[in-house]
């Protein structure tokens, strides 16, 4: 059940937010273990696999998740600290095209995620109700700090679902991960 109010976020994020079925802070914490376990279940030789021409590779999707977490956390920090400067959008395809993600090892991506999320959790846990309720404009959309937490966790879930369904459907992976 989604505890967010409809005025806290734009509908474009519904698919991400609806993947959160419990407490968002627990979900964010659980992902510190489950997401790296999921990445570890992917054979390294599949890291540069794309299921169709023009689609991102597995490594590009994984690094996109990290990039988006950084950007969404930055936005949450700005609004949480009462900086209501409107924040511009970012072009995700340009981020991926310029990230050299396929040169990386899956294990390094997983390790980076652990450190990134742990650091972000200190920030997320520091927000009080006033800060969580603050809203600002990001990508021309009004959004609350609280909604960013749901978007970060849900965005990860969304891409894991896509990875399992489109990239890894014929692979024997441990279904207990993520």
Secondary structure as UniProt FT lines:
FT   HELIX           6..8
FT   HELIX           11..13
FT   HELIX           14..17
FT   TURN            18..19
FT   HELIX           24..40
FT   HELIX           44..46
FT   TURN            47..48
FT   TURN            53..54
FT   HELIX           58..80
FT   TURN            81..82
FT   HELIX           92..97
FT   HELIX           101..103
FT   HELIX           106..126
FT   HELIX           129..133
FT   STRAND          135..138
FT   TURN            139..140
FT   STRAND          141..144
FT   HELIX           145..162
FT   HELIX           163..167
FT   TURN            169..170
FT   TURN            175..176
//
